[in-house]
Amino acid sequence: MSAQLARAAALRCLSGNDQVWRDLPLKRRNRLCAGLHPRPLAVLLMMKVTYLKVPKPRRATANDLPGPIATARLDRRTKDLTKRMLPGEIAIIDHVDLDRMAAHALIERQVAAVVNAAPSISGRYPNLGPQIIIEAGIPLVDDVGQDVFVKVAEGDVVRLDGDTLYAHGQVIAKGAVQTEESVAAAMAEAKAGIAVQLEAFVANTMEYLKRERELLLDGVGVPELTTRLEGRHVLVVIRGYQYREDLAVLRPYIREFRPVMLGVDGGADALLEAGYVPDIIVGDMDSVSDTALACGAEIVVHAYRDGRAPGLQRVQDMGLASVVFPAAGTSEDIALLLADDLGASLIVAVGTHYTLTEFLDKGRSGGSSTWLTRLRVGSKLVEPKGVSRLYQSRISGWWLLAMVLAAFVALLAAARSSFAAHAMFEYVRAQFDTFLYWLTGLF
């Protein structure tokens, strides 16, 4: 090997690995390194190690940036958005006065953050949605503006850092970060607006009473059904507040009384989820699944007063029979009116609205119709928790045990007085004695 090649290999060694250099004897490598530079070999080797340990500059990646980074899902109707949400995604909504039901739906979908184009607390009344979101540990940014629906498309990867939403490396929108303190302060201010909302609520109630007086007082317009409700208990299920807990509480009651199962839109899916099959489905068919519609239940399509029924086409496309119920109230209202007018002896409502805050939480005048409907059927209407407090099984466990023991004693007495039973007992005793004799013979 020539000296030039050896020197070239030594130079390459100082900046990397070389097979030719590794093949040289150790003494030869030391002499070559000493001849390359006046500094000692140890210094040269130290320079090489230092060079190798110096980190190279690295470009920043998305994972290095602060804030959650996830796929964006957008919809101006929170109810429709939650049907498409996947865990870990960022929900972009347009929901003034975020209500409790919408908040629970977002939490169930395990969203990474919530960005609201509108104020989550407008001050009209103390709505509970933002507080529930914050307590669940989900970031909530409010009032980012309507442009977010133009600048962000469904499926875009976005990043939320504090009050700022980023997409495509640019600032898309800015809003106000809601915290426990800010929500508490906004709720305190909103309590002052209840009086104004109550006045509007009463005005809407009187307007609804004028329009639907015949339906509320005389039951005019209620369709006939093939399912018999006369003299029976009816369980009306709305997929609303704490419907899962209410259905769990009612299991003993359902098992004993076998009430008619009436699901209001998504309430039919709630019944299927709990292991029950709905007998009747009422609603405008915007939030009930095809599986529930095809379960064999009788279908009542909620229509407007002018006869328009947007959900009727969907039912007809599935080849299912249905009846139309024109009314100005909500689907929850007509379900209660239907059960009452067709002769139900008791109506147990799951997931419905009870308090003033819950009525206002609906964010529309429909709360007035619900309040009047509850007055109309109030003598029959019972909430699930009331059923659980008042209802007890008509046969307790101790009585059932006593009945079983009494039946066993009666059976033994009858067997003792019967010749055939006496012969059977003698045969069994003889076989048992034979078995004991065989068993003792083994030892």
C-alpha positions in Angstrom: 0.0 0.0 0.0 1.5 3.4 -1.1 2.0 6.2 1.4 -0.4 8.4 -0.5 -3.2 5.9 -0.2 -2.5 5.4 3.5 -2.5 9.1 4.1 -5.8 9.5 2.2 -7.3 6.7 4.3 -6.1 8.4 7.5 -7.7 11.7 6.4 -11.0 9.9 5.7 -10.7 8.3 9.1 -10.7 11.6 10.9 -14.1 12.4 9.5 -15.7 9.0 9.3 -15.1 5.3 8.9 -13.0 3.6 6.2 -12.4 -0.1 5.7 -8.9 0.5 4.2 -7.9 2.4 7.4 -9.3 -0.3 9.7 -7.2 -3.0 7.9 -3.9 -1.2 8.6 -1.9 -2.3 11.7 -2.2 -0.2 14.8 1.4 1.0 14.8 1.2 2.0 11.1 -2.0 4.0 11.8 -0.3 5.9 14.7 2.7 6.8 12.6 0.4 8.0 9.7 -1.7 10.1 12.1 1.4 11.6 13.7 2.8 12.6 10.3 -0.5 14.2 9.1 -0.5 16.9 11.8 2.0 18.2 14.3 -0.5 17.7 17.1 -0.4 14.4 19.1 -2.6 11.6 18.0 -4.7 11.8 21.2 -5.6 15.4 20.3 -6.6 14.4 16.8 -8.8 11.6 18.1 -10.4 13.9 20.6 -11.2 16.4 17.8 -12.8 13.5 15.9 -14.9 12.4 18.8 -16.0 16.0 19.4 -16.9 16.4 15.8 -19.0 13.3 15.8 -20.9 14.3 18.9 -22.0 17.8 17.7 -25.7 17.6 17.0 -26.8 18.6 13.6 -29.5 21.3 13.3 -33.0 19.8 13.0 -36.1 21.4 11.4 -39.0 21.8 13.8 -41.9 19.4 13.2 -45.6 19.7 14.0 -45.1 17.6 17.2 -42.8 20.3 18.6 -45.5 23.0 18.4 -47.6 23.7 21.4 -51.3 22.8 21.7 -53.4 19.9 20.5 -53.0 19.0 16.8 -55.9 17.0 15.3 -58.4 16.6 12.5 -61.2 19.2 12.4 -64.9 18.4 12.2 -67.3 21.2 11.5 -71.0 21.6 11.6 -73.4 24.4 12.6 -75.7 21.8 14.2 -73.9 20.2 17.1 -76.4 17.3 17.1 -75.3 16.4 13.5 -71.6 17.0 14.3 -71.5 14.5 17.1 -72.6 11.7 14.8 -69.4 12.1 12.8 -66.9 12.9 15.5 -64.1 10.5 16.2 -62.1 10.4 19.5 -59.2 12.9 19.6 -60.6 15.3 16.9 -61.3 19.0 17.3 -65.0 20.0 17.1 -65.8 23.4 15.5 -69.3 24.4 16.2 -71.7 27.3 16.0 -73.8 27.0 19.1 -75.0 30.0 21.0 -75.6 29.1 24.7 -74.1 25.6 24.6 -76.6 23.4 26.4 -76.0 20.5 28.7 -77.2 17.8 26.2 -74.8 19.0 23.5 -71.9 19.2 26.0 -72.5 15.6 27.1 -72.6 14.4 23.5 -69.3 16.1 22.8 -67.7 14.5 25.9 -69.0 11.1 24.9 -67.2 11.5 21.5 -64.0 12.2 23.4 -63.1 15.4 21.5 -59.7 16.9 21.9 -61.0 20.5 22.0 -64.1 22.6 21.2 -64.0 25.7 19.1 -67.2 27.7 19.1 -67.8 30.3 16.4 -70.5 31.8 18.7 -70.4 32.7 22.4 -71.1 29.6 24.5 -72.7 31.8 27.2 -74.6 34.8 25.7 -76.0 35.9 29.1 -79.6 35.2 28.3 -79.8 32.5 31.0 -77.3 30.4 33.0 -76.8 27.5 30.6 -74.8 24.5 31.9 -72.9 23.3 28.8 -69.7 25.3 29.1 -69.2 24.3 32.7 -69.6 20.6 31.9 -67.0 20.9 29.1 -64.5 22.6 31.3 -65.0 20.2 34.2 -64.3 17.3 31.7 -60.9 18.9 31.0 -61.7 19.8 27.4 -60.3 23.1 26.1 -63.1 25.5 25.0 -62.4 28.6 22.9 -65.4 30.9 22.3 -66.6 33.4 19.8 -63.9 32.9 17.1 -66.2 34.2 14.4 -68.1 32.8 11.4 -65.1 32.9 9.1 -63.7 29.7 10.6 -66.3 27.8 8.5 -64.8 29.3 5.4 -61.1 29.0 6.2 -61.3 25.4 7.6 -62.6 22.4 5.7 -63.9 19.1 7.0 -60.9 16.9 7.7 -58.2 19.6 7.8 -55.5 19.1 10.4 -55.6 22.1 12.7 -53.8 23.2 15.9 -55.2 25.0 18.9 -52.7 27.0 20.9 -54.4 28.9 23.7 -57.0 31.2 22.1 -55.6 30.8 18.5 -56.5 28.2 15.9 -53.9 27.4 13.2 -54.3 25.5 9.9 -51.9 25.2 7.0 -49.3 27.0 9.1 -51.4 30.2 9.3 -53.6 31.8 12.0 -57.2 31.0 11.1 -59.1 32.4 14.1 -58.8 33.8 17.6 -61.3 33.7 20.4 -61.6 33.7 24.2 -60.4 30.8 26.2 -63.0 29.7 28.7 -61.9 28.7 32.2 -63.6 27.8 35.4 -63.3 31.4 36.6 -64.6 32.9 33.4 -67.5 30.5 33.2 -68.5 31.1 36.8 -68.4 34.9 36.2 -70.5 34.6 33.0 -73.0 32.4 34.8 -73.4 34.9 37.6 -74.2 37.6 35.1 -76.5 35.4 33.1 -78.7 34.8 36.2 -79.8 38.4 35.9 -81.2 37.7 32.4 -83.7 35.0 33.6 -86.4 37.5 34.2 -86.3 38.8 30.6 -86.3 35.2 29.3 -89.1 34.2 31.5 -91.3 37.1 30.1 -90.5 35.9 26.5 -91.2 32.3 27.6 -94.7 33.3 28.9 -95.4 35.2 25.6 -94.4 32.2 23.6 -96.6 30.0 25.8 -99.7 32.2 25.1 -99.0 32.2 21.4 -98.7 28.4 21.3 -101.9 28.1 23.3 -103.8 30.1 20.7 -102.5 28.1 17.8 -102.9 24.6 19.3 -105.9 25.1 21.6 -107.9 22.3 19.9 -105.1 19.8 20.0 -104.3 20.5 23.7 -107.8 20.7 25.0 -109.7 18.3 22.7 -107.0 16.1 21.1 -108.1 17.1 17.6 -105.6 15.8 15.0 -104.2 12.9 17.0 -103.9 9.8 14.6 -105.2 6.4 15.3 -102.6 3.6 15.9 -102.7 -0.2 15.6 -100.7 -0.5 18.8 -103.1 -0.6 21.8 -102.4 2.0 24.5 -105.8 2.0 26.2 -105.3 1.2 30.0 -101.6 0.4 29.6 -98.4 2.0 30.9 -96.4 3.9 28.2 -92.6 4.5 28.5 -91.7 7.6 26.5 -87.9 7.7 25.8 -86.1 10.9 24.6 -82.4 10.7 24.1 -82.0 13.7 26.5 -80.6 14.3 30.0 -79.4 11.2 31.8 -81.5 8.9 29.7 -79.1 5.9 30.3 -79.2 6.3 34.1 -83.0 6.6 34.0 -83.5 3.5 31.9 -81.2 1.6 34.3 -83.3 2.7 37.2 -86.5 1.5 35.5 -85.4 -2.0 34.7 -87.4 -3.7 37.5 -90.4 -1.6 36.6 -90.2 -2.5 32.9 -89.7 -6.2 33.7 -92.9 -6.4 35.8 -95.3 -4.0 34.0 -94.2 -4.5 30.4 -95.1 -0.9 29.3 -95.5 0.2 25.7 -92.1 1.4 24.5 -92.3 4.7 22.6 -89.1 6.2 21.3 -88.9 9.8 20.2 -86.4 10.0 17.3 -83.1 9.0 18.8 -84.9 7.6 21.8 -85.6 4.6 19.7 -81.9 3.9 19.4 -81.6 4.5 23.2 -84.1 1.7 23.7 -82.2 -0.6 21.4 -79.0 0.2 23.2 -80.6 -0.7 26.5 -81.8 -4.1 25.1 -85.4 -3.2 24.4 -87.4 -3.0 21.1 -89.6 0.1 20.6 -93.2 -0.5 19.8 -93.8 3.1 18.5 -91.3 5.6 17.0 -92.4 9.3 16.9 -90.5 12.2 15.4 -89.3 14.1 12.4 -86.8 11.2 11.6 -83.7 13.4 11.6 -81.8 11.6 14.4 -83.1 8.0 14.4 -81.0 5.3 12.7 -82.2 3.0 9.9 -81.8 0.1 12.2 -84.3 1.5 14.6 -86.8 2.4 11.9 -86.6 -1.2 10.5 -87.1 -2.9 13.9 -90.8 -3.4 13.3 -92.1 -0.4 15.4 -95.1 1.6 14.3 -93.9 4.9 12.9 -95.5 8.3 13.5 -94.0 11.1 11.4 -94.1 14.6 13.0 -95.3 17.2 10.4 -95.7 20.9 10.4 -99.1 22.4 10.8 -99.3 23.1 7.0 -98.8 19.4 6.3 -95.1 19.4 5.4 -93.3 16.4 6.8 -89.6 16.4 5.9 -89.0 13.0 7.5 -91.8 11.2 5.6 -89.7 10.8 2.4 -87.0 8.9 4.3 -89.5 6.5 5.7 -91.1 6.0 2.3 -87.7 5.4 0.7 -87.2 2.5 3.2 -90.5 1.0 2.2 -92.0 1.4 5.7 -95.6 2.3 6.6 -96.3 5.3 8.7 -98.9 7.8 9.9 -98.5 11.6 9.9 -99.2 13.8 13.0 -99.3 17.5 12.1 -98.6 19.7 15.2 -96.7 22.9 16.0 -94.9 21.6 19.0 -91.9 19.4 19.4 -91.7 15.6 18.8 -91.4 15.2 22.5 -94.7 17.0 22.9 -96.7 15.0 20.4 -95.4 11.8 21.8 -96.9 12.7 25.2 -100.1 13.9 23.7 -100.4 10.8 21.6 -100.0 8.5 24.7 -102.5 10.6 26.7 -105.1 10.8 24.0 -105.0 7.1 23.1 -105.8 6.2 26.7 -102.5 5.4 28.5 -103.1 4.9 32.2 -99.6 6.0 33.1 -96.8 7.8 31.2 -93.2 7.5 32.3 -91.0 10.0 30.5 -87.2 9.4 30.2 -84.9 12.2 29.1 -87.5 14.9 29.0 -87.3 18.5 30.4 -88.4 19.3 33.9 -86.9 22.5 35.2 -87.1 26.1 33.9 -83.4 26.0 33.0 -83.9 22.9 31.0 -86.8 24.5 29.1 -84.7 27.6 28.4 -81.7 25.3 27.5 -83.6 24.3 24.3 -82.9 27.7 22.9 -86.2 28.0 21.1 -89.9 28.7 21.7 -90.5 24.9 21.7 -90.0 25.0 25.4 -93.4 26.7 25.8 -95.2 23.9 24.0 -93.5 21.3 26.2 -94.5 23.1 29.3 -98.2 23.3 28.2 -98.1 19.7 27.2 -96.9 18.6 30.6 -99.8 20.6 32.1 -102.1 18.7 29.8 -100.9 15.2 30.7 -99.7 16.1 34.2 -102.1 13.7 36.0 -100.6 10.7 34.2 -97.0 11.8 33.8 -94.3 10.4 36.1 -90.5 10.9 36.0 -88.2 7.9 36.3 -86.8 8.8 39.7 -90.3 9.1 41.1 -91.1 5.6 39.8 -87.9 4.3 41.5 -88.9 5.9 44.8 -92.5 4.8 44.8 -92.3 1.5 43.0 -91.5 -1.7 44.8 -91.9 -5.2 43.4 -95.2 -6.7 44.4 -93.4 -9.9 45.4 -90.4 -9.4 47.7 -87.5 -11.9 47.8 -88.4 -13.2 51.2 -92.0 -13.9 50.1 -90.8 -15.6 47.0 -88.5 -17.9 49.2 -91.4 -18.7 51.5 -93.6 -19.6 48.6 -90.9 -22.0 47.2 -90.4 -23.7 50.6 -94.2 -24.0 51.0 -94.5 -25.6 47.6 -91.6 -28.0 48.4 -93.3 -29.1 51.6 -96.6 -29.6 49.9 -94.9 -31.7 47.2 -93.3 -33.9 49.9 -96.6 -34.3 51.7 -98.3 -35.3 48.5 -95.5 -37.7 47.6 -95.8 -39.4 51.0 -99.5 -40.1 50.5 -99.1 -41.5 47.0 -98.3 -45.3 46.5 -96.4 -44.6 43.3 -94.3 -41.9 45.0 -93.7 -44.2 48.0 -92.5 -47.0 45.6 -90.2 -44.4 43.9 -88.7 -43.3 47.2 -88.0 -47.0 48.1 -86.3 -47.6 44.8 -84.1 -44.5 45.1 -83.2 -45.5 48.7 -82.2 -49.0 47.5 -80.0 -47.6 44.8 -78.3 -45.2 47.2 -77.6 -48.1 49.6 -76.1 -50.1 46.7 -73.9 -47.2 45.8 -72.7 -46.9 49.4 -71.9 -50.6 49.6 -69.9 -50.3 46.4 -68.1 -47.3 47.6 -67.1 -48.9 50.9 -65.8 -51.9 49.1 -63.2 -49.8 47.4 -61.4 -49.2 50.7 
